[in-house]
Amino acid sequence: NRFISDYNLVLISCIMGFVGFLVLIDYQDRVIEPWRFIIGFAIISVAFPFGRGVTLSLFSKLIGGHTPGMYMGWILAIGAISRILGPFWAV
């Protein structure tokens, strides 16, 4: 994009995710208010795919013409490991 760089988009996504997690932190008691959960979840839900798409785009630019399909497959497979093991770790 000629208006904003990819690096700035990734930075904006990271900041949005950080703000979303700050909203979700329970500072006083053990029950989070529903409005805080909805706002924090909405911010994180926007930041994750926004940053993920730009990050994959940057990585594909770095790879160039060297079998990008294989490297992108590895990235998606490694990302899937965290989505598979995350619920087991949380339980």
JORAVEN-V558826 format. One record per run of one state. SS is the DSSP state (@ for helix, = for strand, . for the rest). FROM is the first residue (numbers start at 1). LEN is the number of residues. If there is no record, write none. Layout:
((SS & FROM & LEN) (SS & FROM & LEN))
This chain:
((. & 1 & 5) (@ & 6 & 19) (. & 25 & 9) (@ & 34 & 30) (. & 64 & 4) (@ & 68 & 23) (. & 91 & 1))
